[in-house]
Amino acid sequence: MVKYDVYTYDVSTDSLFIAFPVEYEYEKVIQINEDFLMEIDTNGYPRAIEILNASSNFNVEKSFLEDVHKVHMKITVTDMEIIVEILLTLGNKNILPLVELVENESHIPCNNENIAVSIS
């Protein structure tokens, strides 16, 4: 079983990792685009996202991603697409939104539900 910290940011690699706060059995990582990697459990559900070049994707300086106070992430999987929605609230109350929509080329099973995590 795997259980990660919900939010981690590595300034040296500019990579951001957000996981749902549940224990799960890891199966694989799929690349949903050049900067987004999604961790999948043995039941086919997305359980974590890693964003490479995170400061560029959020269009902020790296130091801002070290001062995140709240995280909200929602992943919606349909037969046709995967939608990743992320809102980061910084210490200065600014909100950084990011929405990524990609085709479901990896054929992740449609779960007919939104999976969301919020931390503060």
N, C-alpha and C positions, 0 to 999 in steps of 0.2 A: 504494500500500500504506500502511496505517495501523498504527502501533504506539504505544501510549500507555504512560504510567507505569501500573503495576498499581493503585495506590491513591492517590487525591488527595482532599483535603477542603478546601473553601473555606469558612472560617468566616463571611465576610461575606455569603454567599448561603445558608449552611447546606446546601450540596449536596456529596454524597459520590459519587465516581466510582470504580468498580472495573472493570478490564478484564482479559481473559485475555491473558497475555504472548505473543501470537502476532501476526505480521503478517497482515493480511487486507485484502480489498477491501471498502470500506464501500458499503452500498447504501441503508440507511434507518434511521431511528429510529422506534420505535413506542411509544406510551404504553400501558403495561399497567394502570395505574391512575392516580389523580390525582397521586401522588408518585413513581412509578417509570417511568423511560424505559429502553428496551432498544435497544441498537445491534445491527443485523443486518448480516451480510456478504452478499456476492453469491450465496453458496450457501444462504442462508436460516438460517444458524446465528447464535445469539446470541453476541456477542463482548464486550459491556460493559453495565453497568448504571449509571444515574445515579439517585440517590435525592435527591429534593427534601425539604426539611424533615427532614433526616437526624436531627438531635438529637431531634426529636419521635418519629420512627419507632423510634429506638433507646431512647427514654425516658431520655436523659442530657443533661447540660450540653454545650454546644458544645465546650468545652475538652477534654473527654474524647476526642472524635473527632480531635483533633490529636495525641494521644498513643497512637496505635495501633502496636503492634509486630508483630502477626501478623494476617493476613487469610486467611480461607477462604471461598470462595464456590462454590456448586454450583447449576447451573441444569439442571433436568430439563424436557424438553418432550415432552408426549404429544399425541395428537390432540385431547384434551379440555381439558388444562390446562397451565399453566406454573407450575413451583414454583421459587422462588428462595430458597436457604438461605444465610445469611451468618453467620459467626462472626468477631467482632473481638476480639482479645486486646489489652488495654491494657497500658501500662507497669507498672501496679500488679498485673498478673496477673488482673484481673477480665475476665470474658468477656461480651461483649454478643451475644446471639443475635437473629436476625431471620429469620422465615420468612414469605414472601408467596406465596399461592396464588391464581391468577386463572384464569378460563376462557381458553382459547386462541382468543379472538375474532378475532385477527389472522391466524389460520391459519398460524402458523409451522410449517414441516414438522417432523413427529415425527422425531427423530434416533435414537431407541431407545438413547440413551446419556446418561450424565451428563457434563456438562462442568464441570470443577472447576479452581480455581486456589488455590494456597496460597503465601503469602510470609511471610518472617520477617526 
